[in-house]
Amino acid sequence: MTAFHIIPIPAFNDNYIWLIRNDCYAAVVDPGDASPVLHYLAQEKLELIGILNTHHHPDHVGGNSQLLSQFKVPVYGPCDSRIPEITVALSEGDTFSLLPLALHLKVWEIPGHTRTHIAFIGEDIVFSGDTLFAAGCGRLFEGTPEQMHTALQRLSTLADETQIYCGHEYTLANLKFAAAVEPRNPEVAKLTDKMSRLRQAGMPTLPSNIAQEKACNPFLRVNQAEVIAAASQRAQSALSDPARIFAEIRDWKNNF
């Protein structure tokens, strides 16, 4: 049994800052805004012991400096000078522990959204930043379709029960697109109904899990006949290469 639990802290319009806590201590993943984190820590009387960044975008790292002004803690993140607060620069295969939380994490490099994006992977959990979303994936700002496709396929090899803590509440919009790509996928329709009810109740749709994504996420399903057909129809050319199919689906989503 884990000694911690994970709390979503909403920020901006649709970000989630993930706070990992027990009764005394907390770590925070991708704090784009320090204010709601500081409020939660004060309210719950928790001591911050670490900051984790998946990539350099301001809506994921913008709160680092203010948090560090109150808590002198390590900042774990990718080898990227665009995150000047990082004190523990991490690369593929690195591991580290937040001992007060009994949390042990390993690092995968998953470029695509950005060139230095990383994921933090624990026992049945993954903090995927803006790479793998519920029913979607991040835009390719710095990486190639091949890189993002490879990253997503790698994440899909995690155990089906792995909980996915991603950076944004994009689920319903992603499911609308998934239904356009695979209109005959019954799992998309069922998940849309479930997630619509959660949002109507003011609840987050996250975390997702790997099994759900393999059933519904078109970016993980580029080997499925209906996805291949949809991508080929849009490209007006018969596509067979998975990375090329991914690229066509990603471009479609960019303009959806």
SEGURO-533110 format. One record per residue: x negated, y negated, z of N, C-alpha, C in turn; residue in three letters; residue number from 1. Coordinates in nm, 2 decimals, padded with zeros to 4 digits. Each point is the difference from the previous one (the first is absolute). Layout:
% residues N
NODE     n.px     n.py     n.pz    ca.px    ca.py    ca.pz     c.px     c.py     c.pz   code   pos
NODE        X        Y        Z        X        Y        Z        X        Y        Z    ala   NUM
...
//
This chain:
% residues 256
NODE     n.px     n.py     n.pz    ca.px    ca.py    ca.pz     c.px     c.py     c.pz   code   pos
NODE   -00.09    00.12    00.00    00.09   -00.12    00.00   -00.09   -00.12    00.00    met     1
NODE    00.03   -00.10   -00.09   -00.08   -00.12    00.00    00.02   -00.09    00.12    thr     2
NODE   -00.10   -00.07    00.03    00.00   -00.09    00.12    00.05   -00.14   -00.04    ala     3
NODE    00.04   -00.02   -00.12    00.03   -00.13   -00.05    00.13    00.01   -00.08    phe     4
NODE    00.06   -00.12   -00.02    00.11   -00.01   -00.10   -00.02   -00.13   -00.08    his     5
NODE    00.07   -00.01   -00.12   -00.03   -00.10   -00.09    00.12   -00.09   -00.02    ile     6
NODE   -00.02   -00.13    00.01    00.11   -00.09    00.00   -00.01   -00.09   -00.13    ile     7
NODE    00.11   -00.02   -00.07   -00.01   -00.10   -00.11    00.03   -00.14    00.05    pro     8
NODE   -00.09   -00.10   -00.04    00.02   -00.14    00.04    00.02   -00.07   -00.14    ile     9
NODE    00.12   -00.04   -00.02    00.03   -00.07   -00.13   -00.08   -00.14   -00.01    pro    10
NODE   -00.04   -00.03   -00.12   -00.07   -00.13   -00.02    00.03   -00.05   -00.14    ala    11
NODE    00.00   -00.13   -00.01    00.03   -00.07   -00.13    00.14    00.05   -00.05    phe    12
NODE    00.01    00.02   -00.13    00.13    00.04   -00.06    00.02    00.15    00.01    asn    13
NODE   -00.11    00.08   -00.02    00.02    00.15   -00.01   -00.12    00.08    00.05    asp    14
NODE   -00.09   -00.06    00.06   -00.12    00.07    00.05    00.04    00.08    00.13    asn    15
NODE   -00.07    00.11    00.02   -00.01    00.06    00.13   -00.14    00.00    00.05    tyr    16
NODE   -00.02   -00.05    00.13   -00.12    00.02    00.07    00.02    00.12    00.09    ile    17
NODE   -00.09    00.10    00.00    00.02    00.12    00.08   -00.08   -00.01    00.13    trp    18
NODE    00.07    00.01    00.11   -00.06    00.00    00.13    00.00    00.14    00.06    leu    19
NODE   -00.12    00.05    00.03   -00.01    00.13    00.06   -00.03   -00.02    00.15    ile    20
NODE    00.09    00.06    00.08   -00.01   -00.03    00.15    00.03    00.12    00.09    arg    21
NODE   -00.05   -00.02    00.12    00.05    00.09    00.11    00.04   -00.10    00.11    asn    22
NODE    00.00    00.04    00.12    00.05   -00.09    00.11   -00.09   -00.12    00.03    asp    23
NODE   -00.12    00.01   -00.04   -00.10   -00.10    00.04   -00.07   -00.07   -00.11    cys    24
NODE   -00.02    00.07   -00.11   -00.09   -00.05   -00.11    00.07    00.00   -00.13    tyr    25
NODE   -00.06   -00.07   -00.10    00.06   -00.01   -00.13   -00.11   -00.03   -00.10    ala    26
NODE    00.02    00.05   -00.12   -00.08   -00.04   -00.12    00.10   -00.04   -00.10    ala    27
NODE   -00.04   -00.08   -00.10    00.09   -00.06   -00.10   -00.06    00.02   -00.14    val    28
NODE    00.09    00.04   -00.09   -00.04    00.02   -00.14    00.05   -00.11   -00.09    val    29
NODE   -00.09   -00.06   -00.07    00.04   -00.10   -00.10    00.08   -00.12    00.06    asp    30
NODE   -00.06   -00.07    00.10    00.07   -00.11    00.06   -00.01   -00.13   -00.09    pro    31
NODE    00.09   -00.01   -00.09    00.00   -00.12   -00.09    00.03   -00.13    00.08    gly    32
NODE    00.08    00.02    00.11    00.04   -00.12    00.08   -00.02    00.04    00.15    asp    33
NODE   -00.08   -00.08    00.07   -00.03    00.04    00.14    00.12   -00.03    00.09    ala    34
NODE    00.09   -00.09   -00.03    00.10   -00.05    00.10    00.09    00.11    00.05    ser    35
NODE    00.06    00.08   -00.09    00.09    00.11    00.05   -00.08    00.10    00.08    pro    36
NODE   -00.12    00.03   -00.04   -00.08    00.09    00.07   -00.03   -00.05    00.14    val    37
NODE   -00.04   -00.12    00.02   -00.03   -00.06    00.13    00.12    00.00    00.08    leu    38
NODE    00.12   -00.03   -00.05    00.12    00.00    00.07    00.03    00.14    00.05    his    39
NODE   -00.01    00.10   -00.08    00.02    00.14    00.04   -00.09    00.04    00.11    tyr    40
NODE   -00.13   -00.03   -00.02   -00.10    00.04    00.10    00.03   -00.06    00.14    leu    41
NODE    00.03   -00.13    00.00    00.03   -00.07    00.12    00.13    00.06    00.07    ala    42
NODE    00.10    00.02   -00.08    00.13    00.05    00.05   -00.02    00.14    00.06    gln    43
NODE   -00.08    00.08   -00.06   -00.02    00.14    00.04   -00.12    00.02    00.10    glu    44
NODE   -00.07   -00.11    00.02   -00.12    00.00    00.09   -00.10    00.10   -00.05    lys    45
NODE   -00.03    00.00   -00.13   -00.10    00.09   -00.06   -00.13   -00.07   -00.03    leu    46
NODE   -00.11    00.07    00.01   -00.13   -00.05   -00.03   -00.04    00.05   -00.14    glu    47
NODE   -00.03   -00.09   -00.09   -00.04    00.03   -00.14   -00.14    00.06    00.01    leu    48
NODE   -00.02    00.11   -00.07   -00.14    00.07    00.00   -00.06    00.01   -00.14    ile    49
NODE    00.08   -00.04   -00.10   -00.06    00.01   -00.14    00.09   -00.05   -00.10    gly    50
NODE   -00.06   -00.05   -00.11    00.08   -00.04   -00.12   -00.05    00.08   -00.12    ile    51
NODE    00.10    00.05   -00.08   -00.03    00.08   -00.11    00.05   -00.07   -00.13    leu    52
NODE   -00.08   -00.01   -00.10    00.04   -00.06   -00.13   -00.02    00.09   -00.11    asn    53
NODE    00.10    00.02   -00.08   -00.01    00.09   -00.12   -00.06   -00.07   -00.12    thr    54
NODE    00.03   -00.13   -00.01   -00.06   -00.08   -00.12    00.01   -00.14    00.03    his    55
NODE   -00.06   -00.09   -00.09   -00.03   -00.13    00.03    00.11   -00.10   -00.01    his    56
NODE    00.12    00.03   -00.05    00.10   -00.10   -00.04    00.04   -00.07    00.13    his    57
NODE    00.03   -00.13   -00.01    00.03   -00.08    00.12    00.12    00.04    00.08    pro    58
NODE    00.10    00.06   -00.07    00.11    00.05    00.08   -00.03    00.13    00.08    asp    59
NODE   -00.12    00.04   -00.01   -00.04    00.12    00.08   -00.12   -00.04    00.10    his    60
NODE   -00.07   -00.11   -00.03   -00.11   -00.03    00.09    00.01   -00.14    00.06    val    61
NODE    00.10   -00.08   -00.04    00.01   -00.14    00.04    00.01   -00.02    00.15    gly    62
NODE    00.04    00.10    00.08    00.00   -00.02    00.14   -00.12    00.04    00.08    gly    63
NODE   -00.10    00.05   -00.07   -00.12    00.05    00.06   -00.06   -00.10    00.10    asn    64
NODE   -00.03   -00.12   -00.06   -00.08   -00.10    00.08    00.08   -00.04    00.13    ser    65
NODE    00.13   -00.03   -00.01    00.07   -00.04    00.12    00.00    00.11    00.10    gln    66
NODE    00.02    00.13   -00.04    00.00    00.11    00.09   -00.14    00.01    00.07    leu    67
NODE   -00.11   -00.02   -00.08   -00.13    00.00    00.06   -00.03   -00.11    00.09    leu    68
NODE    00.07   -00.11   -00.01   -00.02   -00.11    00.09    00.05    00.03    00.14    ser    69
NODE    00.09    00.10    00.01    00.05    00.04    00.13   -00.05    00.14    00.05    gln    70
NODE   -00.04    00.08   -00.10   -00.04    00.14    00.03   -00.13    00.03   -00.07    phe    71
NODE   -00.11    00.02    00.07   -00.13    00.03   -00.06    00.00    00.15   -00.03    lys    72
NODE    00.04    00.04   -00.12    00.02    00.14   -00.03   -00.07    00.03   -00.14    val    73
NODE   -00.03    00.12   -00.02   -00.05    00.04   -00.13    00.10   -00.01   -00.11    pro    74
NODE   -00.04   -00.04   -00.12    00.08   -00.01   -00.12   -00.05    00.11   -00.10    val    75
NODE    00.09    00.10   -00.03   -00.04    00.11   -00.09    00.06   -00.03   -00.14    tyr    76
NODE   -00.08    00.01   -00.10    00.05   -00.02   -00.13   -00.09    00.04   -00.11    gly    77
NODE    00.03   -00.03   -00.13   -00.09    00.04   -00.11   -00.12   -00.09    00.00    pro    78
NODE   -00.10    00.05   -00.08   -00.12   -00.08   -00.02    00.03   -00.11   -00.10    cys    79
NODE    00.05   -00.11    00.05    00.05   -00.11   -00.09   -00.03   -00.13    00.07    asp    80
NODE   -00.08   -00.09   -00.06   -00.04   -00.12    00.06    00.12   -00.10    00.01    ser    81
NODE    00.11    00.03   -00.07    00.12   -00.08    00.00    00.07    00.01    00.13    arg    82
NODE   -00.04    00.09    00.09    00.06    00.02    00.13   -00.12   -00.03    00.10    ile    83
NODE   -00.02   -00.13    00.02   -00.12   -00.03    00.08    00.00    00.05    00.14    pro    84
NODE    00.12    00.03    00.06    00.01    00.04    00.14   -00.04    00.14    00.02    glu    85
NODE   -00.02    00.08   -00.10   -00.03    00.14    00.02   -00.13    00.02    00.07    ile    86
NODE    00.01    00.08    00.10   -00.12    00.04    00.08   -00.04    00.14   -00.02    thr    87
NODE    00.09    00.09   -00.05   -00.03    00.14   -00.03    00.04    00.02   -00.14    val    88
NODE   -00.09   -00.01   -00.09    00.02    00.02   -00.15    00.01    00.15   -00.03    ala    89
NODE    00.11    00.05   -00.06    00.02    00.14   -00.02    00.00    00.04   -00.14    leu    90
NODE   -00.05    00.12   -00.03   -00.01    00.06   -00.13    00.07    00.13    00.00    ser    91
NODE    00.01    00.06   -00.12    00.05    00.13   -00.02   -00.06    00.11    00.09    glu    92
NODE    00.09    00.07    00.08   -00.04    00.10    00.08   -00.04   -00.04    00.14    gly    93
NODE   -00.01   -00.13    00.03   -00.03   -00.04    00.14    00.12    00.04    00.09    asp    94
NODE   -00.04    00.01    00.13    00.10    00.03    00.10   -00.03   -00.09    00.12    thr    95
NODE    00.11   -00.03    00.07   -00.02   -00.08    00.13    00.12    00.03    00.09    phe    96
NODE   -00.02   -00.03    00.13    00.10    00.03    00.10    00.04   -00.13    00.08    ser    97
NODE    00.12   -00.01    00.03    00.05   -00.10    00.10    00.04    00.08    00.12    leu    98
NODE   -00.10    00.02    00.09    00.01    00.10    00.10    00.11   -00.03    00.10    leu    99
NODE    00.02   -00.13    00.04    00.11   -00.03    00.09    00.14    00.05   -00.05    pro   100
NODE    00.01    00.01   -00.13    00.13    00.04   -00.06   -00.01    00.15   -00.05    leu   101
NODE   -00.11    00.07    00.03   -00.02    00.14   -00.05    00.03    00.01   -00.14    ala   102
NODE   -00.05   -00.10   -00.08    00.03   -00.01   -00.14   -00.14    00.02   -00.08    leu   103
NODE    00.00    00.10   -00.09   -00.12    00.03   -00.08    00.04   -00.01   -00.14    his   104
NODE   -00.07   -00.08   -00.08    00.03   -00.04   -00.14   -00.12    00.03   -00.09    leu   105
NODE    00.04    00.04   -00.12   -00.11    00.01   -00.11    00.04   -00.10   -00.11    lys   106
NODE   -00.09   -00.03   -00.08    00.01   -00.10   -00.10   -00.01    00.06   -00.14    val   107
NODE    00.10   -00.03   -00.08   -00.01    00.03   -00.15    00.00   -00.13   -00.07    trp   108
NODE   -00.09   -00.01   -00.10    00.00   -00.11   -00.09    00.11    00.02   -00.11    glu   109
NODE    00.09   -00.09   -00.02    00.11    00.02   -00.09    00.02   -00.13   -00.09    ile   110
NODE   -00.10   -00.03   -00.08    00.00   -00.12   -00.08    00.12    00.01   -00.11    pro   111
NODE    00.04   -00.12   -00.04    00.11   -00.01   -00.09    00.07   -00.14    00.02    gly   112
NODE    00.06   -00.01    00.11    00.06   -00.13    00.04   -00.10   -00.10    00.01    his   113
NODE   -00.11    00.03    00.08   -00.12   -00.08    00.00   -00.12    00.10   -00.02    thr   114
NODE   -00.11   -00.06   -00.03   -00.12    00.09   -00.03   -00.05    00.07    00.13    arg   115
NODE    00.02   -00.06    00.12   -00.05    00.05    00.12    00.10    00.06    00.10    thr   116
NODE    00.12    00.02   -00.05    00.11    00.05    00.09   -00.03    00.13    00.06    his   117
NODE    00.03    00.01    00.13   -00.02    00.13    00.07    00.13    00.04    00.07    ile   118
NODE    00.01    00.13    00.03    00.11    00.05    00.08   -00.06    00.06    00.13    ala   119
NODE    00.07   -00.02    00.11   -00.03    00.06    00.13    00.09    00.12    00.02    phe   120
NODE   -00.07    00.12    00.02    00.08    00.12    00.01   -00.03    00.07    00.13    ile   121
NODE    00.11    00.03    00.07   -00.01    00.08    00.13    00.08    00.13   -00.01    gly   122
NODE    00.03    00.06    00.11    00.07    00.12    00.00    00.15   -00.03   -00.03    glu   123
NODE    00.04    00.04   -00.12    00.14   -00.02   -00.05    00.04   -00.14   -00.02    asp   124
NODE   -00.10   -00.09   -00.01    00.04   -00.14   -00.03   -00.10   -00.06   -00.10    ile   125
NODE    00.04   -00.10   -00.08   -00.09   -00.07   -00.09    00.05   -00.15   -00.01    val   126
NODE   -00.10   -00.09    00.02    00.03   -00.14   -00.02   -00.05   -00.03   -00.14    phe   127
NODE    00.09   -00.02   -00.09   -00.03    00.00   -00.15    00.00   -00.14   -00.05    ser   128
NODE    00.02   -00.10    00.08   -00.01   -00.14   -00.05    00.09   -00.03   -00.11    gly   129
NODE   -00.05   -00.05   -00.11    00.08   -00.03   -00.12   -00.03    00.10   -00.12    asp   130
NODE   -00.04    00.12    00.04   -00.03    00.10   -00.11    00.13    00.08   -00.02    thr   131
NODE    00.03    00.08    00.10    00.12    00.08   -00.01    00.11   -00.06    00.09    leu   132
NODE    00.11   -00.03   -00.07    00.12   -00.05    00.07    00.11    00.11    00.00    phe   133
NODE    00.10   -00.02    00.07    00.12    00.08   -00.01    00.06   -00.02   -00.13    ala   134
NODE    00.00    00.11   -00.09    00.06    00.00   -00.13   -00.08   -00.09   -00.10    ala   135
NODE   -00.12   -00.04    00.03   -00.07   -00.09   -00.09   -00.15    00.00    00.03    gly   136
NODE   -00.06   -00.10   -00.06   -00.15   -00.02    00.02   -00.03   -00.14   -00.03    cys   137
NODE   -00.12   -00.04    00.04   -00.04   -00.14   -00.01   -00.03   -00.04   -00.14    gly   138
NODE    00.00   -00.13   -00.03   -00.05   -00.05   -00.13   -00.15    00.02   -00.01    arg   139
NODE   -00.04    00.00   -00.12   -00.15    00.02   -00.03   -00.06   -00.14   -00.02    leu   140
NODE   -00.05   -00.06    00.11   -00.06   -00.13   -00.01   -00.14    00.01   -00.04    phe   141
NODE   -00.07    00.10    00.05   -00.15    00.01   -00.03   -00.04    00.13   -00.06    glu   142
NODE    00.08    00.10    00.02   -00.04    00.14   -00.04    00.06    00.03   -00.14    gly   143
NODE   -00.03    00.13   -00.04    00.05    00.05   -00.13    00.12    00.09    00.03    thr   144
NODE    00.08    00.03   -00.10    00.10    00.10    00.01   -00.05    00.14    00.04    pro   145
NODE   -00.12    00.03   -00.05   -00.06    00.13    00.03   -00.04    00.01    00.15    glu   146
NODE   -00.05   -00.11    00.05   -00.03   -00.01    00.15    00.12    00.02    00.08    gln   147
NODE    00.10   -00.08   -00.03    00.13    00.01    00.08    00.06    00.13   -00.01    met   148
NODE    00.01    00.06   -00.12    00.05    00.13   -00.01   -00.07    00.10    00.08    his   149
NODE   -00.13    00.00    00.00   -00.09    00.09    00.07    00.03   -00.02    00.15    thr   150
NODE    00.01   -00.12    00.05    00.02   -00.03    00.14    00.14    00.06    00.04    ala   151
NODE    00.10   -00.03   -00.08    00.13    00.05    00.04    00.01    00.16    00.00    leu   152
NODE   -00.06    00.06   -00.10    00.00    00.14    00.00   -00.08    00.06    00.12    gln   153
NODE   -00.10   -00.07    00.04   -00.08    00.05    00.12    00.09   -00.01    00.12    arg   154
NODE    00.07   -00.12    00.02    00.08   -00.01    00.11    00.11    00.10    00.01    leu   155
NODE    00.05    00.04   -00.12    00.11    00.10   -00.01   -00.05    00.14    00.05    ser   156
NODE   -00.13    00.02    00.01   -00.05    00.13    00.05    00.01    00.01    00.15    thr   157
NODE    00.03   -00.11    00.07    00.01    00.01    00.14    00.13    00.09    00.04    leu   158
NODE    00.00    00.05    00.12    00.11    00.08    00.04    00.13   -00.06   -00.02    ala   159
NODE    00.10    00.08   -00.04    00.14   -00.06   -00.03    00.05   -00.08    00.12    asp   160
NODE   -00.03    00.04    00.12    00.06   -00.07    00.11   -00.08   -00.13    00.04    glu   161
NODE   -00.10   -00.03   -00.07   -00.08   -00.12    00.03    00.08   -00.13   -00.01    thr   162
NODE    00.01   -00.08    00.10    00.07   -00.12    00.00   -00.08   -00.11   -00.06    gln   163
NODE    00.07   -00.08   -00.09   -00.07   -00.10   -00.08    00.04   -00.14    00.05    ile   164
NODE   -00.10   -00.07    00.05    00.03   -00.13    00.06   -00.07   -00.10   -00.10    tyr   165
NODE    00.09   -00.06   -00.09   -00.05   -00.09   -00.10    00.03   -00.14    00.03    cys   166
NODE   -00.04   -00.09   -00.09    00.00   -00.14    00.04    00.12   -00.08   -00.02    gly   167
NODE    00.10    00.05   -00.07    00.11   -00.08   -00.04    00.14    00.07    00.00    his   168
NODE    00.10   -00.07    00.03    00.14    00.05   -00.01    00.05   -00.02   -00.14    glu   169
NODE   -00.05    00.09   -00.09    00.04   -00.01   -00.14    00.09    00.12   -00.05    tyr   170
NODE    00.05    00.07    00.10    00.05    00.14   -00.03    00.12   -00.01   -00.10    thr   171
NODE    00.10   -00.09    00.03    00.12    00.00   -00.08   -00.03   -00.04   -00.14    leu   172
NODE   -00.08   -00.11   -00.02   -00.04   -00.04   -00.13   -00.07    00.11   -00.08    ala   173
NODE   -00.09    00.07    00.08   -00.07    00.11   -00.07    00.09    00.11   -00.04    asn   174
NODE    00.10    00.03    00.08    00.09    00.11   -00.03    00.09   -00.04   -00.12    leu   175
NODE    00.03   -00.13   -00.01    00.08   -00.04   -00.12   -00.08    00.03   -00.13    lys   176
NODE   -00.13   -00.03    00.01   -00.09    00.03   -00.12   -00.01    00.15   -00.02    phe   177
NODE   -00.02    00.08    00.11   -00.01    00.14   -00.01    00.13    00.06   -00.07    ala   178
NODE    00.11   -00.05    00.03    00.13    00.04   -00.06    00.00   -00.03   -00.15    ala   179
NODE   -00.07   -00.11   -00.04   -00.01   -00.03   -00.14   -00.09    00.10   -00.08    ala   180
NODE   -00.11    00.04    00.07   -00.09    00.09   -00.06    00.05    00.15    00.00    val   181
NODE    00.07    00.04    00.11    00.05    00.13    00.01    00.15    00.00    00.04    glu   182
NODE    00.09   -00.04   -00.09    00.14   -00.01    00.04    00.06    00.13    00.04    pro   183
NODE   -00.06    00.11   -00.03    00.06    00.13    00.03   -00.06    00.06    00.13    arg   184
NODE   -00.08   -00.07    00.07   -00.07    00.05    00.12    00.10   -00.02    00.12    asn   185
NODE    00.06    00.11    00.05    00.10   -00.02    00.11   -00.07   -00.05    00.13    pro   186
NODE   -00.12    00.03    00.02   -00.07   -00.04    00.12   -00.01   -00.16    00.01    glu   187
NODE   -00.02   -00.06   -00.12    00.00   -00.15    00.00    00.13   -00.05    00.04    val   188
NODE    00.11    00.05   -00.05    00.13   -00.05    00.04    00.03    00.02    00.15    ala   189
NODE   -00.04    00.12    00.05    00.03    00.03    00.14   -00.09   -00.10    00.09    lys   190
NODE   -00.12   -00.02   -00.04   -00.09   -00.09    00.08    00.05   -00.14    00.00    leu   191
NODE    00.05   -00.04   -00.12    00.05   -00.14   -00.01    00.12   -00.02    00.09    thr   192
NODE    00.08    00.09    00.01    00.12   -00.01    00.09   -00.05   -00.01    00.15    asp   193
NODE   -00.09    00.09    00.04   -00.06    00.00    00.13   -00.07   -00.13    00.04    lys   194
NODE   -00.08   -00.05   -00.10   -00.08   -00.12    00.03    00.09   -00.12    00.00    met   195
NODE    00.10    00.00   -00.08    00.10   -00.12   -00.01    00.06   -00.01    00.14    ser   196
NODE    00.04    00.11    00.06    00.07    00.00    00.13   -00.10   -00.05    00.11    arg   197
NODE   -00.12    00.04   -00.01   -00.10   -00.05    00.10   -00.02   -00.15   -00.02    leu   198
NODE   -00.01   -00.06   -00.12   -00.02   -00.14   -00.01    00.12   -00.08    00.04    arg   199
NODE    00.12    00.06   -00.03    00.12   -00.07    00.04    00.01   -00.01    00.15    gln   200
NODE   -00.06    00.09    00.07   -00.01    00.00    00.15   -00.12   -00.08    00.05    ala   201
NODE   -00.07   -00.06   -00.09   -00.12   -00.08    00.04   -00.12    00.08    00.04    gly   202
NODE    00.00    00.13   -00.04   -00.11    00.09    00.04   -00.10    00.01   -00.12    met   203
NODE   -00.13    00.03    00.04   -00.10    00.03   -00.11    00.03    00.13   -00.07    pro   204
NODE   -00.04    00.01   -00.12    00.01    00.12   -00.08   -00.13    00.09    00.02    thr   205
NODE   -00.09   -00.05    00.07   -00.13    00.06    00.02   -00.02    00.05    00.15    leu   206
NODE   -00.09    00.10    00.02   -00.09    00.06   -00.10    00.08    00.10   -00.10    pro   207
NODE   -00.06    00.02   -00.11    00.03    00.10   -00.09   -00.08    00.13    00.03    ser   208
NODE    00.01    00.10   -00.08   -00.09    00.11    00.02   -00.04    00.06   -00.14    asn   209
NODE   -00.10    00.08    00.00   -00.05    00.05   -00.13    00.10    00.08   -00.07    ile   210
NODE    00.08    00.09    00.07    00.10    00.08   -00.07    00.10   -00.09   -00.07    ala   211
NODE    00.05   -00.10    00.07    00.09   -00.10   -00.06   -00.05   -00.06   -00.13    gln   212
NODE   -00.13   -00.04    00.01   -00.06   -00.07   -00.12   -00.02    00.10   -00.11    glu   213
NODE   -00.03    00.12    00.02   -00.02    00.09   -00.11    00.14    00.03   -00.06    lys   214
NODE    00.11   -00.02    00.07    00.13    00.03   -00.06    00.06   -00.12   -00.07    ala   215
NODE   -00.05   -00.12    00.04    00.07   -00.12   -00.05   -00.08   -00.11   -00.07    cys   216
NODE   -00.13    00.00    00.03   -00.09   -00.11   -00.05   -00.04    00.03   -00.14    asn   217
NODE    00.04   -00.08   -00.10   -00.04    00.02   -00.14   -00.15    00.00   -00.02    pro   218
NODE   -00.07   -00.08    00.08   -00.14   -00.01   -00.02   -00.08    00.13    00.05    phe   219
NODE    00.07    00.08    00.08   -00.06    00.13    00.03    00.05    00.11   -00.08    leu   220
NODE    00.09   -00.03   -00.10    00.08    00.10   -00.07   -00.03   -00.01   -00.15    arg   221
NODE   -00.12   -00.04   -00.04   -00.03   -00.02   -00.14   -00.02    00.13   -00.07    val   222
NODE    00.01    00.11    00.07    00.00    00.13   -00.07    00.14    00.06   -00.02    asn   223
NODE    00.10   -00.08    00.04    00.14    00.05   -00.01    00.05   -00.04   -00.14    gln   224
NODE    00.08    00.09   -00.06    00.05   -00.01   -00.14    00.07   -00.13   -00.01    ala   225
NODE    00.09   -00.04    00.09    00.08   -00.12   -00.02   -00.08   -00.12    00.01    glu   226
NODE   -00.10    00.00    00.08   -00.09   -00.12    00.01   -00.09   -00.01   -00.12    val   227
NODE   -00.05    00.11   -00.05   -00.08    00.00   -00.13    00.09   -00.05   -00.11    ile   228
NODE    00.12    00.05   -00.01    00.09   -00.05   -00.11    00.03   -00.15    00.01    ala   229
NODE    00.03   -00.05    00.12    00.03   -00.14    00.02   -00.12   -00.09   -00.04    ala   230
NODE   -00.12    00.05    00.04   -00.12   -00.08   -00.03   -00.03    00.00   -00.15    ala   231
NODE    00.02    00.12   -00.06   -00.02    00.01   -00.14    00.10   -00.08   -00.08    ser   232
NODE    00.12    00.00    00.04    00.10   -00.08   -00.07   -00.03   -00.15    00.01    gln   233
NODE   -00.05   -00.04    00.12   -00.03   -00.15    00.01   -00.13   -00.03   -00.08    arg   234
NODE   -00.09    00.09   -00.01   -00.12   -00.02   -00.08    00.02    00.02   -00.15    ala   235
NODE    00.11    00.06   -00.03    00.03    00.03   -00.14   -00.11    00.09   -00.06    gln   236
NODE   -00.05    00.09    00.09   -00.11    00.09   -00.04    00.01    00.12    00.10    ser   237
NODE   -00.03    00.12   -00.05    00.00    00.12    00.09   -00.12   -00.01    00.09    ala   238
NODE    00.02   -00.01    00.13   -00.11    00.00    00.10   -00.01    00.13    00.07    leu   239
NODE   -00.13    00.03    00.02   -00.02    00.13    00.08   -00.11   -00.02    00.11    ser   240
NODE   -00.08   -00.10   -00.02   -00.11   -00.02    00.11    00.07   -00.06    00.12    asp   241
NODE   -00.02    00.06    00.12    00.07   -00.05    00.12   -00.04   -00.15    00.03    pro   242
NODE   -00.12   -00.04   -00.02   -00.04   -00.13    00.03    00.07   -00.10   -00.09    ala   243
NODE    00.01    00.04   -00.13    00.07   -00.09   -00.10    00.15   -00.01    00.03    arg   244
NODE    00.06    00.11    00.05    00.14    00.00    00.04    00.01   -00.09    00.12    ile   245
NODE   -00.09    00.01    00.09    00.01   -00.09    00.12   -00.01   -00.14   -00.04    phe   246
NODE   -00.10   -00.03   -00.09   -00.02   -00.14   -00.04    00.13   -00.06   -00.07    ala   247
NODE    00.07    00.08   -00.08    00.12   -00.04   -00.06    00.11   -00.03    00.10    glu   248
NODE    00.01    00.09    00.10    00.11   -00.01    00.10   -00.04   -00.13    00.09    ile   249
NODE   -00.12   -00.02    00.03   -00.04   -00.11    00.08    00.03   -00.13   -00.08    arg   250
NODE   -00.03   -00.01   -00.13    00.03   -00.12   -00.08    00.15   -00.02    00.00    asp   251
NODE    00.07    00.10   -00.01    00.15   -00.01    00.00    00.05   -00.06    00.13    trp   252
NODE   -00.06    00.05    00.11    00.04   -00.05    00.13   -00.03   -00.15    00.01    lys   253
NODE   -00.12   -00.04   -00.05   -00.04   -00.14    00.01    00.10   -00.09   -00.07    asn   254
NODE    00.07    00.05   -00.09    00.10   -00.08   -00.08    00.14    00.04    00.02    asn   255
NODE    00.03    00.08    00.11    00.13    00.05    00.02    00.09   -00.10    00.06    phe   256
//
